[in-house]
Amino acid sequence: MTPDTQAVIENAIHTLVTEFREDPYRFFTEADAVARFHQILETDLTVDQNLVTLDGYKTSTLHQKYPTFFRFDDKNPIARLDPDSRASRGHYDIVILNERFVRTHDVETVKNRDFRSIRDTSVPPLQAVVEFKLDDRGWSNGKRKGAIAELGKLILSREEVELRYFVVLMRYTRTSERAWNKHWPDIMQSATKNFEIKSIFATHRVQTKFTDVQSFGDWLAKYEEM
């Protein structure tokens, strides 16, 4: 992954966060935000390349809902499980495929739908992955666990990809800060502890109409409000 490509990805994330900060109801759902992010990235040929697989099929390097290369316990993803396990594989919201992986494998292997596909594990399949969450109301026990689980999934992905991002957009509509004070410390601790994951949390408090942005990890450039 070149610094230029990393910069494109991070600038796209920053653009999306700025759009959310300026118009917190621009995205009604997580799918809205993912679709918009894909739209931002696909205008840059640095990350959205058209390549040909080993068996002659054209494909893009930019994809949505791409399967993980491992199984894990979604409720507590602390270990990669046996491929024959009944546990979930999971999906990434956005991936950028490694150019070398695409060119040196057939299209079925590149699609990554079947564990039986044999790939060259010396070639990292992905350049980057980006995971999203968009929530209303505020943090709860379930949402706290969900955010930490997403970080866990990205940690388990270290063998396939170096650049891993987690983007959280929240409209905090509660009148009390009690839920925030109860759950946010655990989320922040997990984000801080796992420095290898570049995470960003944009929280719009409807009561005050103010959006706070906090980021963790080794970004090329930290988010700055315009």
C-alpha positions in Angstrom: 0.0 0.0 0.0 1.5 3.3 -1.1 1.2 6.5 1.0 -0.8 8.0 -1.9 -3.4 5.2 -1.7 -3.6 5.5 2.1 -4.1 9.2 1.8 -7.0 8.7 -0.7 -8.8 6.3 1.6 -8.3 8.6 4.7 -9.4 11.7 2.8 -12.5 9.9 1.7 -13.3 8.9 5.3 -12.7 12.5 6.4 -15.0 13.7 3.6 -17.8 11.4 4.8 -17.4 12.4 8.4 -17.5 16.1 7.4 -20.7 15.4 5.5 -22.2 13.7 8.5 -21.1 16.6 10.8 -22.6 19.2 8.5 -25.9 17.2 7.9 -26.4 14.5 10.6 -29.5 13.2 8.9 -28.0 12.9 5.4 -27.6 9.2 6.0 -30.6 7.5 7.4 -28.9 4.1 7.6 -25.5 2.5 7.6 -26.1 1.3 4.1 -26.6 5.0 3.0 -23.2 5.9 4.5 -21.4 2.9 2.9 -22.9 3.6 -0.5 -21.8 7.3 -0.2 -18.3 6.2 0.8 -18.1 3.8 -2.2 -19.2 6.7 -4.4 -16.4 8.9 -3.1 -13.8 6.3 -3.6 -14.8 5.1 -7.0 -13.9 8.5 -8.5 -10.3 7.9 -7.8 -8.4 5.4 -10.0 -5.8 5.0 -7.3 -8.2 2.7 -5.4 -10.8 1.7 -8.0 -8.8 0.0 -10.7 -10.1 -2.4 -13.4 -7.9 -5.5 -13.4 -7.9 -8.9 -15.1 -7.8 -12.1 -13.1 -5.5 -15.0 -13.9 -8.3 -16.7 -15.9 -9.1 -13.6 -17.9 -12.1 -11.9 -16.2 -12.2 -8.2 -15.5 -13.1 -6.9 -12.1 -12.7 -3.8 -9.9 -10.4 -3.6 -6.9 -13.2 -1.8 -4.9 -16.0 -4.0 -3.5 -18.8 -4.0 -0.9 -19.8 -6.8 1.5 -16.7 -8.9 0.8 -16.4 -12.1 2.9 -13.7 -12.5 5.5 -11.0 -15.2 5.0 -11.7 -16.8 8.4 -14.5 -17.8 10.7 -15.0 -16.2 14.0 -17.5 -15.9 16.9 -19.3 -12.7 16.1 -20.3 -12.1 19.7 -16.8 -12.4 20.9 -14.3 -12.4 18.0 -11.1 -13.0 19.9 -9.8 -15.9 17.8 -9.9 -17.3 14.3 -11.8 -20.5 14.2 -11.4 -23.7 12.2 -12.6 -23.3 8.6 -15.0 -26.2 9.1 -16.6 -24.5 12.1 -20.3 -23.6 11.8 -19.4 -20.1 13.0 -19.9 -17.1 10.8 -17.4 -15.8 8.2 -18.6 -12.3 8.3 -18.2 -9.6 5.7 -16.4 -6.3 5.3 -18.4 -3.2 4.3 -15.7 -2.0 1.9 -12.5 -3.6 0.6 -9.8 -2.6 -1.8 -8.3 -5.8 -3.3 -4.5 -6.2 -3.7 -3.6 -5.8 -7.4 -1.2 -8.7 -7.3 -3.8 -11.0 -5.6 -6.3 -10.3 -8.5 -3.7 -10.9 -11.2 -2.4 -14.1 -9.8 -5.7 -15.9 -8.9 -8.7 -17.1 -10.8 -11.9 -15.1 -10.4 -13.6 -17.6 -8.1 -10.7 -17.4 -5.6 -10.8 -13.6 -5.9 -14.5 -13.6 -5.2 -13.7 -15.5 -2.0 -17.1 -17.2 -1.6 -15.8 -20.7 -1.1 -13.3 -21.8 1.6 -12.3 -24.6 -0.7 -10.6 -22.1 -3.1 -6.9 -22.4 -2.8 -5.0 -19.2 -2.8 -1.3 -18.2 -2.4 -1.2 -17.1 1.3 2.1 -15.3 0.7 0.1 -12.7 -1.3 -2.0 -10.4 0.9 -5.5 -10.4 -0.7 -6.5 -7.0 0.5 -5.0 -3.5 0.5 -7.5 -2.0 2.9 -10.8 -2.7 4.6 -13.3 -0.2 6.1 -16.0 -1.1 8.5 -19.0 1.1 9.4 -21.6 1.6 12.0 -24.4 4.1 12.1 -26.5 4.3 15.2 -29.4 6.4 16.5 -30.3 7.2 20.1 -27.0 6.4 21.8 -24.8 3.8 23.3 -26.3 0.8 24.9 -24.9 -2.5 26.2 -25.6 -4.2 22.8 -24.1 -1.3 20.8 -21.0 -1.2 23.0 -20.5 -5.0 22.4 -21.1 -4.5 18.7 -18.5 -1.8 18.3 -15.9 -3.8 20.3 -16.8 -6.9 18.2 -16.1 -4.9 15.0 -12.7 -3.9 16.3 -12.1 -7.5 17.1 -12.9 -8.6 13.6 -10.5 -6.1 12.2 -7.8 -7.3 14.6 -8.3 -10.9 13.3 -7.8 -9.6 9.8 -4.2 -8.7 10.2 -2.9 -11.6 8.2 -4.9 -10.5 5.1 -4.6 -6.7 5.2 -2.5 -4.0 6.9 -4.8 -1.0 6.6 -8.0 -1.4 8.6 -10.5 1.3 9.4 -13.5 1.6 11.6 -15.9 4.5 11.1 -18.7 5.1 13.6 -21.5 7.7 13.0 -23.9 8.3 15.9 -26.9 10.5 16.4 -27.1 10.8 20.2 -30.8 11.6 20.9 -30.9 10.8 24.6 -31.5 13.7 27.0 -29.1 12.2 29.6 -25.4 11.5 29.4 -25.7 8.5 31.7 -25.6 5.9 28.9 -22.6 7.7 27.3 -20.7 7.8 30.5 -21.4 4.1 31.2 -20.4 2.7 27.8 -18.1 5.1 26.1 -15.0 4.4 28.4 -15.0 0.7 27.3 -15.2 1.6 23.6 -12.5 4.2 23.9 -10.3 1.8 25.8 -10.6 -0.8 23.1 -10.0 1.7 20.4 -6.9 3.1 22.2 -5.5 -0.3 23.0 -5.8 -1.6 19.4 -3.7 1.2 17.8 -3.2 -0.9 14.7 -6.9 -0.2 13.8 -7.5 3.4 12.6 -10.9 4.3 14.1 -13.0 7.4 14.0 -16.2 8.2 16.0 -18.4 11.1 15.0 -21.2 11.8 17.5 -24.0 14.3 16.9 -25.8 15.3 20.0 -29.3 16.3 18.9 -30.0 18.2 22.1 -27.1 20.6 21.5 -26.8 20.2 17.7 -23.1 19.7 18.1 -21.0 16.9 16.5 -17.8 15.7 18.3 -15.2 13.8 16.3 -12.6 11.5 18.0 -10.0 9.4 16.2 -7.6 6.7 17.3 -4.7 4.9 15.6 -1.9 5.9 13.3 -3.5 8.0 10.6 -1.5 9.9 8.0 -3.4 12.9 9.0 -5.9 13.3 11.9 -9.3 14.5 11.2 -9.6 18.3 11.5 -13.0 20.1 11.6 -13.3 22.6 8.8 
